[in-house]
Amino acid sequence: MILSSTERTGDARERLLARLLDAFAEGLPSPEVSLREIAVRAGTSHALLRYHFGSLPGVLAAMLKAQRSRDNEALLETARQGTFDDLVVAIWRAYTRPERLSRVRGFFHVVGLAAYRPEDFREFIDSLDDLTGMLASLAERKGHGTEEALTVATVTVAAIRGLLLQEVLSPTARPEDAVAVILRMGAV
């Protein structure tokens, strides 16, 4: 069977993305490194990175989307078996592990770029509601109506992201207290 160039490109892009994910494990490359440095670490060429992802922000966005997708598979298990509160705590623990700090920083970097050029980050932006959907489902299971559950989930995700930003900017803060407030808010 002969594959079209689009199919070969997609397949090559996925293989290249897998190499990037292997090279950086749970983290992300810093926005200060060059595509050449990333390519060396991943054992590829910067020309291939540019061809498949366009730029350093494109590499970061693709890696984040893939990493978050993997995270969400694990979090989905918590959602299936646990409660709204269990999922909030699991999300917090997943993203505050020290080895994930570069990824959290990278997330906010890419979000900032996407705010200025949403058309360049559409796939990434479209993937941002995944946790909201899981939390809304659990809020409904908890007894909230559909609209209220979506509102509670949206505010919860916004609060978690705000606390993560606070963790990145001033790690001496006491976010555990704020997470407890989020949990109480979900109980309303």
Beta strands, then each sheet from edge to edge (+ up, - down):
end
